[in-house]
């Protein structure tokens, strides 16, 4: 069953004056600590993604919505576009429903995690990180997923009736704590390197970080951290056993 937008109350901010008419190069100034990020954009992306998988085929949907540097896990991490190239769609696609949404302060990076149903009757969960490849204030966003994983479970995850959402804080200096972690989408024209067994990436503003650590037996940890103004809170921590789907 796919979700509808009525299932979530979007995060909104009170209207603020925009920049002078002659300067439209970036988002309007915001009061300190306040974000214009709207997590419903991630829900819209997930609904469209799930519908595309149902209507056009699972791997077709994954190919069409993945960024050039998107990472997925086939035991070990791989570049999604290379792995998906030419791959035939299974007869029945996996289905999924968002349960929790997360957004970076700048609204250009978000994540979703929730329940998944696999062909054959198995249940499990998924976690996906999304980035808007367009610049701030672009008329039409271009959301692409940059990391995706999931697995089956013996019992479905317990989920709340309402989808929850959380946006990172907009105060402080998160980038100072992230060292050499890459920020935002890679520059256009730069060759995309294959992902290492362990890696991390961050939103352009540094307020969301996602990490993966894959061991030799294929077991992995995937986590997402959100900035709280003075440090990072881990909001997703997924553990997958070796050999799991």
MARLO-767392 format. One line per 10 residues: number of its first residue (from 1); for each residue x, y, z of N, C-alpha, C, O. Coordinates in nm, 3 decimals. Layout:
BEGIN
NUM) X:Y:Z:X:Y:Z:X:Y:Z:X:Y:Z  ...
END
This chain:
BEGIN
1) 0.085:-0.118:0.000:0.000:0.000:0.000:0.088:0.123:0.000:0.178:0.134:0.084  0.066:0.216:-0.091:0.145:0.337:-0.098:0.085:0.443:-0.007:-0.036:0.446:0.017  0.171:0.529:0.044:0.127:0.635:0.133:0.073:0.752:0.054:0.102:0.766:-0.065  -0.004:0.834:0.118:-0.051:0.958:0.056:0.007:1.074:0.134:0.048:1.059:0.249  0.009:1.189:0.071:0.064:1.307:0.137:-0.015:1.346:0.259:0.037:1.418:0.345  -0.138:1.302:0.270:-0.218:1.336:0.387:-0.166:1.270:0.512:-0.207:1.304:0.623  -0.074:1.176:0.495:-0.023:1.102:0.611:0.077:1.182:0.691:0.116:1.139:0.800  0.120:1.298:0.642:0.221:1.373:0.714:0.187:1.521:0.710:0.135:1.571:0.611  0.217:1.589:0.818:0.203:1.733:0.824:0.336:1.794:0.787:0.432:1.775:0.862  0.348:1.867:0.676:0.477:1.920:0.634:0.532:2.016:0.738:0.458:2.082:0.810
11) 0.667:2.023:0.744:0.733:2.119:0.828:0.735:2.251:0.751:0.788:2.256:0.640  0.681:2.354:0.808:0.679:2.484:0.741:0.733:2.589:0.835:0.741:2.568:0.956  0.771:2.701:0.780:0.817:2.814:0.859:0.734:2.935:0.824:0.679:2.943:0.714  0.724:3.028:0.915:0.649:3.150:0.888:0.715:3.226:0.775:0.837:3.221:0.758  0.633:3.296:0.696:0.685:3.365:0.580:0.784:3.473:0.621:0.761:3.544:0.719  0.894:3.484:0.547:0.996:3.585:0.571:1.018:3.662:0.442:0.998:3.607:0.333  1.059:3.789:0.451:1.084:3.867:0.330:1.193:3.804:0.246:1.293:3.757:0.300  1.175:3.801:0.115:1.276:3.747:0.026:1.387:3.848:0.002:1.377:3.962:0.047  1.493:3.807:-0.070:1.600:3.898:-0.102:1.551:4.004:-0.201:1.446:3.987:-0.262  1.627:4.113:-0.217:1.589:4.216:-0.316:1.567:4.152:-0.452:1.629:4.051:-0.484
21) 1.480:4.212:-0.531:1.441:4.154:-0.659:1.562:4.130:-0.748:1.560:4.038:-0.830  1.666:4.210:-0.736:1.782:4.194:-0.822:1.876:4.084:-0.779:1.972:4.058:-0.851  1.854:4.016:-0.665:1.946:3.914:-0.616:1.867:3.788:-0.586:1.804:3.778:-0.481  1.869:3.692:-0.678:1.796:3.567:-0.661:1.891:3.447:-0.672:1.852:3.340:-0.719  2.016:3.466:-0.627:2.115:3.362:-0.647:2.108:3.252:-0.542:2.172:3.149:-0.559  2.035:3.270:-0.435:2.031:3.171:-0.329:1.903:3.184:-0.250:1.819:3.268:-0.281  1.888:3.100:-0.146:1.767:3.106:-0.066:1.760:3.236:0.013:1.863:3.296:0.042  1.641:3.282:0.047:1.628:3.405:0.123:1.688:3.388:0.261:1.695:3.276:0.311  1.731:3.498:0.325:1.785:3.486:0.460:1.679:3.435:0.556:1.561:3.465:0.540  1.720:3.359:0.655:1.628:3.304:0.751:1.671:3.343:0.891:1.790:3.363:0.914
31) 1.579:3.354:0.985:1.618:3.377:1.123:1.712:3.268:1.171:1.697:3.152:1.132  1.807:3.303:1.255:1.904:3.205:1.302:1.834:3.085:1.366:1.745:3.101:1.449  1.876:2.968:1.327:1.822:2.845:1.384:1.697:2.795:1.317:1.648:2.687:1.352  1.642:2.869:1.221:1.518:2.828:1.156:1.546:2.772:1.018:1.627:2.827:0.943  1.478:2.663:0.984:1.499:2.598:0.855:1.374:2.609:0.769:1.262:2.604:0.819  1.394:2.624:0.639:1.285:2.618:0.543:1.269:2.478:0.485:1.187:2.459:0.394  1.345:2.382:0.535:1.338:2.245:0.483:1.199:2.187:0.503:1.136:2.210:0.606  1.153:2.111:0.405:1.020:2.052:0.409:1.033:1.903:0.382:1.059:1.861:0.269  1.014:1.823:0.486:1.036:1.679:0.472:0.934:1.611:0.381:0.955:1.497:0.340  0.824:1.678:0.349:0.727:1.617:0.258:0.787:1.594:0.120:0.736:1.512:0.044
41) 0.894:1.667:0.084:0.961:1.644:-0.044:1.017:1.503:-0.051:1.016:1.441:-0.158  1.067:1.452:0.060:1.120:1.316:0.063:1.007:1.215:0.051:1.021:1.113:-0.016  0.896:1.244:0.114:0.781:1.154:0.103:0.731:1.148:-0.041:0.699:1.040:-0.091  0.725:1.263:-0.106:0.683:1.266:-0.247:0.778:1.182:-0.332:0.734:1.106:-0.418  0.909:1.196:-0.308:1.007:1.119:-0.384:0.990:0.969:-0.361:0.998:0.890:-0.456  0.965:0.929:-0.236:0.948:0.787:-0.206:0.821:0.730:-0.270:0.823:0.619:-0.322  0.714:0.805:-0.266:0.589:0.759:-0.327:0.607:0.740:-0.477:0.563:0.640:-0.534  0.673:0.838:-0.542:0.697:0.827:-0.686:0.789:0.710:-0.718:0.768:0.639:-0.816  0.890:0.689:-0.636:0.985:0.579:-0.653:0.913:0.444:-0.644:0.931:0.357:-0.729  0.832:0.427:-0.540:0.759:0.302:-0.521:0.658:0.278:-0.634:0.640:0.165:-0.679
51) 0.593:0.384:-0.679:0.498:0.370:-0.788:0.568:0.331:-0.918:0.518:0.248:-0.994  0.685:0.390:-0.943:0.761:0.357:-1.062:0.804:0.211:-1.059:0.800:0.142:-1.161  0.847:0.163:-0.942:0.887:0.022:-0.931:0.770:-0.070:-0.960:0.786:-0.174:-1.025  0.653:-0.033:-0.911:0.533:-0.114:-0.934:0.492:-0.114:-1.081:0.456:-0.218:-1.135  0.499:0.002:-1.145:0.445:0.016:-1.280:0.545:-0.020:-1.390:0.507:-0.075:-1.493  0.673:0.012:-1.369:0.774:-0.005:-1.475:0.875:-0.115:-1.445:0.947:-0.159:-1.535  0.882:-0.160:-1.320:0.978:-0.263:-1.285:1.076:-0.215:-1.180:1.113:-0.097:-1.176  1.119:-0.307:-1.095:1.201:-0.272:-0.980:1.334:-0.208:-1.019:1.363:-0.096:-0.976  1.415:-0.276:-1.099:1.546:-0.222:-1.130:1.538:-0.104:-1.226:1.624:-0.017:-1.225  1.436:-0.102:-1.309:1.413:0.017:-1.393:1.394:0.139:-1.305:1.453:0.244:-1.332
61) 1.314:0.127:-1.202:1.289:0.238:-1.111:1.417:0.279:-1.038:1.444:0.398:-1.023  1.494:0.181:-0.995:1.619:0.212:-0.925:1.714:0.287:-1.017:1.777:0.384:-0.975  1.727:0.242:-1.142:1.816:0.309:-1.237:1.772:0.452:-1.262:1.856:0.543:-1.262  1.644:0.473:-1.282:1.596:0.605:-1.321:1.602:0.707:-1.208:1.600:0.827:-1.234  1.609:0.663:-1.085:1.606:0.755:-0.971:1.739:0.763:-0.898:1.750:0.839:-0.801  1.840:0.689:-0.940:1.970:0.689:-0.872:2.059:0.800:-0.924:2.059:0.829:-1.044  2.135:0.862:-0.835:2.238:0.958:-0.874:2.356:0.883:-0.935:2.369:0.762:-0.920  2.443:0.957:-1.004:2.559:0.894:-1.067:2.651:0.828:-0.964:2.716:0.728:-0.993  2.657:0.886:-0.843:2.746:0.833:-0.740:2.671:0.751:-0.635:2.724:0.724:-0.528  2.547:0.711:-0.666:2.465:0.638:-0.568:2.531:0.506:-0.530:2.592:0.437:-0.612
71) 2.518:0.472:-0.402:2.576:0.350:-0.345:2.464:0.257:-0.302:2.368:0.300:-0.238  2.476:0.130:-0.337:2.388:0.027:-0.286:2.475:-0.091:-0.242:2.596:-0.090:-0.261  2.413:-0.191:-0.184:2.490:-0.297:-0.122:2.447:-0.433:-0.178:2.331:-0.473:-0.168  2.543:-0.501:-0.238:2.523:-0.637:-0.288:2.626:-0.721:-0.212:2.726:-0.766:-0.268  2.597:-0.740:-0.086:2.695:-0.775:0.016:2.792:-0.657:0.032:2.780:-0.583:0.129  2.886:-0.639:-0.061:2.978:-0.526:-0.055:2.914:-0.404:-0.124:2.827:-0.420:-0.208  2.959:-0.282:-0.088:2.904:-0.162:-0.153:2.947:-0.153:-0.299:3.061:-0.185:-0.332  2.856:-0.110:-0.384:2.883:-0.094:-0.526:2.823:0.037:-0.575:2.731:0.091:-0.513  2.875:0.087:-0.687:2.810:0.199:-0.754:2.681:0.147:-0.817:2.684:0.055:-0.899  2.570:0.207:-0.780:2.440:0.153:-0.819:2.423:0.150:-0.970:2.376:0.051:-1.025
81) 2.460:0.259:-1.038:2.434:0.264:-1.182:2.511:0.156:-1.256:2.459:0.100:-1.353  2.632:0.126:-1.213:2.709:0.020:-1.280:2.646:-0.116:-1.255:2.637:-0.198:-1.346  2.602:-0.141:-1.132:2.544:-0.271:-1.099:2.408:-0.290:-1.167:2.374:-0.400:-1.208  2.332:-0.182:-1.177:2.196:-0.191:-1.232:2.193:-0.195:-1.384:2.093:-0.237:-1.442  2.301:-0.153:-1.450:2.301:-0.143:-1.596:2.267:-0.276:-1.661:2.335:-0.376:-1.639  2.161:-0.276:-1.741:2.120:-0.394:-1.813:2.055:-0.502:-1.729:2.024:-0.610:-1.781  2.032:-0.477:-1.601:1.977:-0.581:-1.514:1.826:-0.593:-1.536:1.754:-0.493:-1.533  1.779:-0.715:-1.559:1.637:-0.738:-1.585:1.555:-0.720:-1.457:1.600:-0.753:-1.348  1.436:-0.668:-1.474:1.347:-0.650:-1.360:1.293:-0.784:-1.313:1.262:-0.870:-1.396  1.281:-0.806:-1.181:1.214:-0.928:-1.133:1.065:-0.923:-1.167:1.011:-0.815:-1.191
91) 0.999:-1.038:-1.171:0.857:-1.039:-1.206:0.771:-0.954:-1.115:0.673:-0.893:-1.159  0.807:-0.949:-0.986:0.731:-0.871:-0.888:0.830:-0.783:-0.813:0.935:-0.829:-0.769  0.796:-0.656:-0.798:0.885:-0.561:-0.732:0.862:-0.560:-0.581:0.753:-0.590:-0.533  0.968:-0.526:-0.509:0.954:-0.500:-0.366:0.864:-0.378:-0.348:0.862:-0.290:-0.433  0.791:-0.372:-0.238:0.710:-0.255:-0.205:0.757:-0.200:-0.071:0.817:-0.272:0.009  0.729:-0.073:-0.046:0.776:-0.013:0.079:0.692:0.107:0.116:0.624:0.165:0.031  0.698:0.144:0.244:0.622:0.257:0.298:0.709:0.332:0.399:0.766:0.271:0.489  0.719:0.462:0.382:0.799:0.545:0.473:0.736:0.549:0.612:0.614:0.557:0.626  0.820:0.542:0.714:0.775:0.556:0.853:0.842:0.674:0.923:0.782:0.736:1.011  0.967:0.705:0.884:1.039:0.818:0.943:1.110:0.895:0.833:1.167:0.836:0.741
101) 1.106:1.028:0.844:1.171:1.116:0.749:1.269:1.207:0.822:1.245:1.248:0.936  1.381:1.237:0.755:1.483:1.325:0.813:1.530:1.422:0.706:1.538:1.387:0.588  1.562:1.545:0.748:1.606:1.647:0.653:1.724:1.724:0.709:1.731:1.752:0.829  1.818:1.757:0.620:1.923:1.851:0.654:1.863:1.990:0.666:1.754:2.016:0.616  1.934:2.078:0.733:1.883:2.215:0.753:1.854:2.285:0.622:1.754:2.356:0.610  1.942:2.265:0.521:1.925:2.341:0.397:1.818:2.285:0.305:1.787:2.345:0.202  1.759:2.170:0.341:1.650:2.114:0.262:1.692:2.047:0.134:1.606:2.009:0.054  1.822:2.030:0.110:1.868:1.969:-0.015:1.905:1.821:0.001:1.930:1.753:-0.098  1.908:1.772:0.124:1.938:1.632:0.151:1.837:1.581:0.252:1.806:1.650:0.350  1.785:1.462:0.229:1.690:1.403:0.322:1.703:1.253:0.322:1.776:1.196:0.240
111) 1.633:1.189:0.412:1.639:1.043:0.422:1.504:0.991:0.466:1.423:1.062:0.526  1.482:0.865:0.435:1.357:0.797:0.470:1.392:0.656:0.514:1.481:0.593:0.458  1.322:0.606:0.613:1.333:0.466:0.652:1.195:0.415:0.683:1.110:0.490:0.731  1.172:0.287:0.658:1.038:0.234:0.681:1.028:0.088:0.649:1.128:0.017:0.637  0.904:0.042:0.636:0.875:-0.101:0.617:0.888:-0.140:0.470:0.865:-0.058:0.381  0.926:-0.266:0.446:0.936:-0.318:0.310:0.874:-0.457:0.306:0.880:-0.533:0.402  0.815:-0.488:0.190:0.757:-0.620:0.167:0.821:-0.678:0.041:0.819:-0.616:-0.065  0.876:-0.798:0.055:0.951:-0.861:-0.053:0.867:-0.969:-0.121:0.779:-1.028:-0.057  0.892:-0.995:-0.250:0.821:-1.104:-0.318:0.840:-1.237:-0.242:0.948:-1.268:-0.194  0.733:-1.312:-0.235:0.738:-1.436:-0.160:0.685:-1.425:-0.019:0.672:-1.526:0.051
121) 0.655:-1.303:0.025:0.593:-1.284:0.155:0.684:-1.238:0.266:0.635:-1.211:0.376  0.816:-1.227:0.243:0.907:-1.180:0.347:0.884:-1.031:0.374:0.847:-0.956:0.283  0.906:-0.990:0.498:0.897:-0.850:0.535:1.032:-0.801:0.585:1.118:-0.881:0.621  1.050:-0.671:0.586:1.175:-0.615:0.632:1.167:-0.464:0.638:1.062:-0.406:0.670  1.279:-0.400:0.607:1.282:-0.253:0.612:1.378:-0.202:0.505:1.453:-0.279:0.445  1.374:-0.071:0.483:1.466:-0.006:0.391:1.512:0.125:0.454:1.446:0.177:0.545  1.622:0.178:0.408:1.667:0.313:0.440:1.726:0.372:0.313:1.808:0.309:0.248  1.684:0.493:0.277:1.730:0.559:0.156:1.766:0.704:0.187:1.693:0.773:0.259  1.878:0.750:0.132:1.919:0.890:0.142:1.901:0.955:0.006:1.937:0.898:-0.097  1.843:1.076:0.006:1.812:1.149:-0.116:1.885:1.283:-0.118:1.908:1.344:-0.013
131) 1.921:1.328:-0.238:1.975:1.463:-0.256:1.906:1.531:-0.373:1.878:1.469:-0.475  1.880:1.660:-0.357:1.828:1.741:-0.466:1.946:1.792:-0.547:2.026:1.871:-0.498  1.958:1.745:-0.671:2.072:1.779:-0.754:2.066:1.921:-0.811:2.164:1.970:-0.867  1.952:1.987:-0.797:1.940:2.125:-0.842:1.990:2.222:-0.735:2.002:2.185:-0.618  2.018:2.344:-0.776:2.063:2.445:-0.682:1.946:2.494:-0.597:1.830:2.475:-0.634  1.975:2.556:-0.481:1.866:2.609:-0.399:1.777:2.703:-0.479:1.825:2.781:-0.562  1.647:2.695:-0.453:1.546:2.781:-0.514:1.525:2.752:-0.662:1.463:2.831:-0.732  1.575:2.639:-0.711:1.544:2.600:-0.848:1.394:2.577:-0.860:1.331:2.528:-0.766  1.337:2.612:-0.976:1.193:2.600:-0.993:1.147:2.455:-0.983:1.039:2.427:-0.932  1.229:2.362:-1.034:1.191:2.221:-1.032:1.303:2.141:-0.967:1.413:2.134:-1.022
141) 1.277:2.079:-0.853:1.381:1.999:-0.788:1.410:1.872:-0.866:1.328:1.827:-0.947  1.526:1.815:-0.842:1.565:1.690:-0.908:1.619:1.596:-0.800:1.740:1.587:-0.779  1.528:1.528:-0.731:1.567:1.439:-0.622:1.617:1.306:-0.676:1.547:1.239:-0.753  1.737:1.268:-0.635:1.796:1.139:-0.669:1.842:1.071:-0.541:1.890:1.136:-0.448  1.828:0.938:-0.538:1.879:0.870:-0.418:2.028:0.847:-0.432:2.078:0.820:-0.541  2.099:0.860:-0.321:2.245:0.849:-0.320:2.293:0.732:-0.234:2.409:0.692:-0.245  2.207:0.676:-0.152:2.238:0.553:-0.081:2.108:0.480:-0.052:2.010:0.541:-0.010  2.109:0.349:-0.075:1.989:0.270:-0.050:2.031:0.133:0.002:2.124:0.071:-0.049  1.960:0.087:0.103:1.980:-0.051:0.147:1.855:-0.098:0.219:1.769:-0.019:0.256  1.846:-0.228:0.237:1.734:-0.288:0.309:1.764:-0.433:0.336:1.862:-0.488:0.286
151) 1.680:-0.496:0.414:1.696:-0.637:0.443:1.565:-0.693:0.495:1.473:-0.619:0.529  1.558:-0.825:0.499:1.440:-0.891:0.554:1.455:-0.906:0.705:1.565:-0.901:0.759  1.342:-0.924:0.771:1.338:-0.944:0.916:1.246:-1.062:0.947:1.155:-1.094:0.870  1.273:-1.126:1.060:1.184:-1.235:1.103:1.047:-1.181:1.139:0.946:-1.247:1.115  1.042:-1.061:1.195:0.917:-0.994:1.229:0.921:-0.851:1.177:1.027:-0.788:1.183  0.811:-0.797:1.127:0.811:-0.660:1.077:0.849:-0.562:1.187:0.819:-0.583:1.305  0.914:-0.454:1.148:0.941:-0.346:1.242:0.811:-0.285:1.289:0.716:-0.270:1.212  0.807:-0.250:1.417:0.691:-0.179:1.468:0.696:-0.035:1.419:0.799:0.032:1.431  0.586:0.011:1.365:0.580:0.148:1.315:0.465:0.225:1.375:0.361:0.167:1.407  0.483:0.356:1.389:0.375:0.440:1.440:0.269:0.459:1.332:0.296:0.441:1.213
161) 0.150:0.494:1.375:0.042:0.518:1.278:0.072:0.639:1.191:0.037:0.641:1.073  0.136:0.740:1.249:0.170:0.860:1.175:0.318:0.860:1.140:0.400:0.812:1.218  0.351:0.912:1.024:0.491:0.926:0.985:0.554:1.037:1.069:0.496:1.145:1.084  0.671:1.011:1.123:0.742:1.113:1.200:0.847:1.180:1.112:0.893:1.122:1.014  0.884:1.302:1.147:0.986:1.373:1.071:1.070:1.458:1.166:1.024:1.502:1.271  1.194:1.478:1.125:1.286:1.561:1.205:1.381:1.632:1.110:1.429:1.573:1.013  1.407:1.759:1.139:1.498:1.840:1.060:1.617:1.879:1.145:1.601:1.909:1.264  1.735:1.880:1.086:1.856:1.916:1.158:1.852:2.061:1.204:1.783:2.144:1.145  1.925:2.090:1.309:1.938:2.227:1.358:2.020:2.310:1.259:2.102:2.256:1.185  1.996:2.439:1.259:2.063:2.530:1.166:2.165:2.621:1.234:2.217:2.713:1.172
171) 2.195:2.595:1.360:2.293:2.674:1.433:2.421:2.594:1.450:2.423:2.473:1.429  2.528:2.662:1.488:2.653:2.594:1.513:2.733:2.570:1.385:2.699:2.621:1.279  2.840:2.491:1.398:2.932:2.468:1.287:2.957:2.318:1.271:3.061:2.269:1.314  2.863:2.245:1.210:2.880:2.100:1.199:2.999:2.059:1.115:3.061:1.956:1.143  3.035:2.137:1.013:3.144:2.098:0.924:3.277:2.088:0.998:3.365:2.012:0.958  3.291:2.164:1.106:3.415:2.160:1.182:3.439:2.025:1.246:3.552:1.993:1.283  3.333:1.944:1.260:3.345:1.814:1.325:3.354:1.698:1.227:3.363:1.582:1.268  3.354:1.728:1.097:3.341:1.621:0.998:3.469:1.590:0.920:3.471:1.498:0.839  3.574:1.664:0.944:3.701:1.632:0.882:3.694:1.628:0.731:3.649:1.723:0.668  3.740:1.516:0.673:3.752:1.505:0.527:3.630:1.442:0.461:3.637:1.405:0.344
181) 3.520:1.428:0.533:3.399:1.370:0.473:3.351:1.459:0.358:3.341:1.580:0.377  3.321:1.403:0.242:3.274:1.485:0.129:3.136:1.546:0.158:3.050:1.483:0.220  3.116:1.670:0.112:2.991:1.741:0.132:2.915:1.753:0.000:2.973:1.788:-0.102  2.786:1.723:0.003:2.699:1.747:-0.110:2.731:1.659:-0.230:2.818:1.572:-0.223  2.659:1.681:-0.341:2.685:1.603:-0.462:2.826:1.630:-0.514:2.877:1.740:-0.494  2.890:1.533:-0.579:3.024:1.556:-0.633:3.019:1.657:-0.747:2.915:1.671:-0.812  3.127:1.726:-0.771:3.131:1.823:-0.882:3.102:1.755:-1.015:3.144:1.641:-1.039  3.030:1.824:-1.101:2.999:1.768:-1.232:3.127:1.749:-1.313:3.216:1.834:-1.311  3.133:1.639:-1.385:3.249:1.612:-1.469:3.361:1.537:-1.401:3.456:1.495:-1.467  3.352:1.520:-1.270:3.456:1.447:-1.197:3.421:1.299:-1.197:3.310:1.263:-1.159
191) 3.512:1.211:-1.238:3.483:1.067:-1.239:3.442:1.017:-1.101:3.497:1.060:-1.000  3.346:0.927:-1.098:3.295:0.874:-0.972:3.374:0.749:-0.936:3.382:0.655:-1.015  3.432:0.748:-0.817:3.512:0.634:-0.773:3.423:0.529:-0.708:3.321:0.561:-0.647  3.463:0.404:-0.720:3.389:0.296:-0.654:3.396:0.315:-0.504:3.499:0.357:-0.451  3.288:0.286:-0.433:3.288:0.308:-0.287:3.375:0.208:-0.214:3.386:0.092:-0.254  3.437:0.254:-0.106:3.516:0.166:-0.020:3.421:0.088:0.071:3.302:0.117:0.079  3.476:-0.013:0.138:3.395:-0.093:0.228:3.338:-0.010:0.343:3.230:-0.039:0.393  3.410:0.092:0.383:3.362:0.185:0.485:3.368:0.326:0.427:3.468:0.362:0.364  3.265:0.403:0.448:3.263:0.537:0.393:3.162:0.625:0.460:3.080:0.578:0.540  3.167:0.752:0.428:3.073:0.850:0.483:3.060:0.966:0.387:3.155:1.002:0.317
201) 2.942:1.025:0.384:2.915:1.144:0.306:2.824:1.235:0.388:2.759:1.192:0.483  2.821:1.362:0.350:2.743:1.459:0.425:2.666:1.549:0.331:2.701:1.564:0.214  2.560:1.608:0.383:2.484:1.708:0.308:2.574:1.828:0.281:2.678:1.844:0.345  2.534:1.911:0.187:2.616:2.026:0.150:2.642:2.119:0.268:2.748:2.181:0.276  2.547:2.129:0.361:2.565:2.216:0.477:2.622:2.143:0.598:2.647:2.206:0.701  2.645:2.012:0.586:2.706:1.937:0.694:2.614:1.896:0.806:2.661:1.841:0.906  2.484:1.920:0.794:2.394:1.890:0.905:2.335:1.749:0.900:2.266:1.709:0.994  2.362:1.673:0.793:2.323:1.533:0.787:2.442:1.453:0.736:2.506:1.491:0.639  2.470:1.341:0.802:2.581:1.255:0.764:2.530:1.112:0.757:2.457:1.068:0.845  2.568:1.040:0.651:2.534:0.898:0.643:2.662:0.818:0.626:2.754:0.858:0.554
211) 2.666:0.705:0.694:2.787:0.623:0.698:2.752:0.477:0.670:2.639:0.433:0.695  2.850:0.404:0.619:2.835:0.260:0.604:2.967:0.193:0.640:3.074:0.249:0.621  2.955:0.074:0.692:3.072:-0.007:0.726:3.036:-0.152:0.694:2.953:-0.213:0.762  3.101:-0.207:0.591:3.071:-0.343:0.547:3.190:-0.432:0.579:3.303:-0.404:0.537  3.165:-0.539:0.653:3.272:-0.632:0.689:3.293:-0.737:0.579:3.216:-0.746:0.484  3.400:-0.817:0.595:3.436:-0.915:0.494:3.328:-1.020:0.472:3.315:-1.073:0.361  3.250:-1.050:0.576:3.144:-1.151:0.563:3.015:-1.094:0.505:2.915:-1.165:0.495  3.018:-0.966:0.466:2.899:-0.903:0.409:2.809:-0.837:0.510:2.716:-0.766:0.472  2.833:-0.858:0.639:2.752:-0.788:0.739:2.783:-0.639:0.733:2.895:-0.600:0.697  2.688:-0.557:0.766:2.710:-0.414:0.752:2.634:-0.334:0.858:2.536:-0.380:0.917
221) 2.684:-0.214:0.880:2.618:-0.113:0.962:2.595:0.009:0.875:2.687:0.058:0.810  2.474:0.059:0.874:2.440:0.182:0.802:2.377:0.277:0.903:2.285:0.240:0.976  2.426:0.400:0.907:2.375:0.495:1.006:2.356:0.632:0.944:2.419:0.666:0.843  2.269:0.710:1.005:2.245:0.849:0.966:2.249:0.934:1.092:2.186:0.900:1.192  2.324:1.044:1.087:2.336:1.137:1.199:2.279:1.272:1.158:2.297:1.316:1.044  2.210:1.337:1.251:2.157:1.473:1.230:2.219:1.568:1.332:2.237:1.534:1.449  2.252:1.686:1.285:2.311:1.790:1.369:2.204:1.849:1.462:2.093:1.879:1.419  2.239:1.864:1.591:2.143:1.919:1.688:2.179:2.060:1.735:2.115:2.113:1.826  2.279:2.121:1.674:2.322:2.255:1.713:2.456:2.256:1.780:2.529:2.356:1.772  2.492:2.147:1.846:2.623:2.138:1.912:2.691:2.004:1.889:2.808:1.987:1.923
231) 2.619:1.909:1.834:2.673:1.776:1.807:2.577:1.698:1.720:2.476:1.751:1.674  2.609:1.572:1.697:2.528:1.489:1.609:2.452:1.383:1.689:2.507:1.322:1.780  2.326:1.364:1.652:2.244:1.257:1.706:2.231:1.148:1.600:2.202:1.178:1.484  2.251:1.024:1.638:2.229:0.913:1.546:2.079:0.883:1.542:2.020:0.844:1.642  2.019:0.903:1.425:1.874:0.885:1.411:1.838:0.755:1.339:1.724:0.709:1.347  1.934:0.696:1.269:1.916:0.565:1.207:2.042:0.484:1.234:2.153:0.532:1.213  2.025:0.363:1.280:2.136:0.270:1.298:2.088:0.131:1.260:2.021:0.064:1.338  2.123:0.088:1.138:2.077:-0.040:1.084:2.192:-0.141:1.088:2.304:-0.111:1.046  2.164:-0.258:1.141:2.262:-0.367:1.144:2.208:-0.482:1.058:2.097:-0.529:1.078  2.289:-0.525:0.962:2.250:-0.633:0.871:2.352:-0.745:0.883:2.472:-0.722:0.873
241) 2.302:-0.868:0.904:2.390:-0.983:0.917:2.450:-1.023:0.783:2.392:-0.994:0.679  2.564:-1.087:0.785:2.626:-1.135:0.662:2.538:-1.237:0.592:2.480:-1.324:0.656  2.528:-1.225:0.461:2.445:-1.316:0.383:2.299:-1.281:0.379:2.221:-1.348:0.310  2.257:-1.175:0.451:2.117:-1.133:0.448:2.088:-1.067:0.315:2.178:-1.016:0.249  1.960:-1.070:0.275:1.923:-1.008:0.147:1.917:-0.857:0.160:1.888:-0.788:0.063
END
